[in-house]
Amino acid sequence: MISVEFTELEMDKTYYFSLAGGDLDGNISPSSTVPGAMQPNRGPVAEEVPQSVSVRKTERKSYTIPVYDPEGYSWTYTFDPGSAAASLSRQGDRLILAFDGTAVETETYSAVLTLRDEQGVETVITIPYSVTYFLPQLLQSFENVLF
């Protein structure tokens, strides 16, 4: 098996690759030519990101978000939590997104996660979340009970 790596190819250009095979007896096959083009660099991908989050005023929640770069580049992140209720930390190729309802007043917020690969390509993800206060609800009446 022969492997060849091409470097410094430019985007938006078509390249033509031609290959012919030969053996030790001097037989050479006709060459085969195929066109090829550079694929655009895609930004890092975050999986299992919650579409929206609702956390009670007395509750804490966390989500594990696997992240990878399709081209294998290393990646970094920035995070705008939107309030003191949201936080983010990195553990290897995973981000831990946490919400603490006790940290803020009840309201709706948005957190913004930006992933950036070493080539500068970004993926921006907005995660709306709300901190709510649920009053206890009577689910069943009890007869003949004294308090």
C-alpha positions as CSV (number, residue, x, y, z in Angstrom):
1,M,0.0,0.0,0.0
2,I,1.3,3.4,-0.9
3,S,0.2,6.5,0.9
4,V,0.8,10.1,-0.2
5,E,0.0,13.3,1.7
6,F,-0.5,16.6,-0.2
7,T,0.1,19.8,1.7
8,E,-0.6,23.5,1.1
9,L,-3.5,22.8,-1.2
10,E,-5.8,25.8,-1.7
11,M,-9.6,26.0,-1.2
12,D,-11.8,26.6,-4.3
13,K,-9.4,24.9,-6.7
14,T,-9.8,21.6,-8.4
15,Y,-6.8,19.3,-8.4
16,Y,-6.4,16.3,-10.7
17,F,-4.8,13.1,-9.4
18,S,-3.4,10.5,-11.8
19,L,-2.2,7.0,-10.9
20,A,-0.7,4.2,-13.0
21,G,0.4,0.9,-11.7
22,G,3.4,-1.2,-12.8
23,D,5.0,-4.6,-12.0
24,L,8.5,-5.9,-11.9
25,D,8.2,-7.2,-15.5
26,G,7.7,-3.7,-16.8
27,N,4.0,-3.9,-17.4
28,I,2.3,-0.6,-16.8
29,S,-1.5,-0.1,-16.5
30,P,-3.2,2.8,-18.2
31,S,-3.4,5.7,-15.8
32,S,-6.6,6.7,-14.1
33,T,-7.2,10.4,-13.4
34,V,-9.8,11.7,-10.9
35,P,-10.6,15.3,-9.9
36,G,-10.5,16.3,-6.3
37,A,-11.0,19.4,-4.3
38,M,-10.3,20.5,-0.7
39,Q,-13.2,20.1,1.6
40,P,-14.0,23.2,3.8
41,N,-12.9,23.0,7.4
42,R,-15.9,22.4,9.6
43,G,-16.2,23.7,13.1
44,P,-16.1,21.6,16.2
45,V,-19.2,19.5,16.9
46,A,-21.0,19.4,20.2
47,E,-23.3,16.4,20.8
48,E,-26.2,15.9,23.2
49,V,-26.6,19.7,23.8
50,P,-29.9,20.4,25.5
51,Q,-32.2,22.5,23.3
52,S,-33.5,24.3,26.4
53,V,-33.3,23.8,30.1
54,S,-35.7,24.4,32.9
55,V,-34.4,24.3,36.5
56,R,-36.3,24.8,39.7
57,K,-35.2,27.5,42.1
58,T,-34.2,24.8,44.5
59,E,-32.6,22.5,42.0
60,R,-29.2,21.8,40.3
61,K,-28.8,20.0,37.0
62,S,-25.8,19.1,34.9
63,Y,-25.3,17.8,31.3
64,T,-22.3,16.1,29.8
65,I,-21.6,17.3,26.2
66,P,-19.1,15.3,24.1
67,V,-17.2,17.6,21.6
68,Y,-15.0,16.6,18.7
69,D,-13.6,18.3,15.6
70,P,-14.4,16.5,12.3
71,E,-10.9,17.2,10.9
72,G,-9.2,16.2,14.1
73,Y,-8.0,19.7,15.1
74,S,-7.7,20.6,18.7
75,W,-10.5,22.9,20.0
76,T,-11.1,25.5,22.7
77,Y,-14.2,27.1,24.0
78,T,-15.6,30.3,25.5
79,F,-18.8,30.5,27.5
80,D,-21.1,33.4,28.3
81,P,-23.3,32.0,31.0
82,G,-26.1,34.6,30.8
83,S,-26.4,34.5,34.6
84,A,-24.7,33.2,37.7
85,A,-26.9,30.0,37.4
86,A,-24.9,28.5,34.5
87,S,-21.3,27.3,34.5
88,L,-19.2,25.2,32.2
89,S,-16.0,23.1,32.7
90,R,-13.9,20.9,30.4
91,Q,-13.0,17.3,31.1
92,G,-10.9,16.0,28.2
93,D,-13.2,16.0,25.1
94,R,-16.3,16.6,27.2
95,L,-17.9,19.7,28.5
96,I,-19.9,19.7,31.8
97,L,-22.7,22.2,31.6
98,A,-24.2,22.9,35.0
99,F,-27.2,24.9,36.2
100,D,-27.8,26.0,39.8
101,G,-31.3,27.4,40.3
102,T,-30.4,28.7,43.8
103,A,-27.9,31.2,42.4
104,V,-30.4,33.6,40.7
105,E,-33.9,34.9,40.7
106,T,-36.6,33.2,38.7
107,E,-36.3,34.3,35.1
108,T,-35.4,33.2,31.5
109,Y,-31.8,33.4,30.4
110,S,-29.6,32.4,27.5
111,A,-26.1,30.8,27.7
112,V,-23.8,31.1,24.6
113,L,-21.2,28.4,24.0
114,T,-18.5,29.1,21.3
115,L,-16.3,26.3,20.1
116,R,-13.2,27.2,18.1
117,D,-10.8,24.9,16.3
118,E,-7.1,25.7,15.9
119,Q,-7.8,27.0,12.4
120,G,-10.2,29.6,13.8
121,V,-13.5,28.0,12.6
122,E,-16.2,28.5,15.1
123,T,-19.4,26.8,16.1
124,V,-21.8,29.0,18.2
125,I,-24.5,27.4,20.3
126,T,-27.2,29.3,22.2
127,I,-28.9,27.4,25.1
128,P,-32.0,29.1,26.5
129,Y,-32.7,28.2,30.1
130,S,-35.2,29.3,32.8
131,V,-35.2,29.2,36.5
132,T,-38.7,28.6,37.8
133,Y,-40.4,28.4,41.2
134,F,-43.0,25.6,41.4
135,L,-45.5,25.9,44.3
136,P,-46.4,22.6,45.8
137,Q,-49.6,21.2,44.4
138,L,-52.2,19.1,46.2
139,L,-52.4,15.9,44.1
140,Q,-54.9,14.1,46.3
141,S,-57.4,15.1,49.0
142,F,-57.4,13.1,52.1
143,E,-60.7,12.7,54.0
144,N,-61.0,12.3,57.7
145,V,-57.4,13.5,58.3
146,L,-56.8,16.1,61.1
147,F,-53.8,18.3,61.1
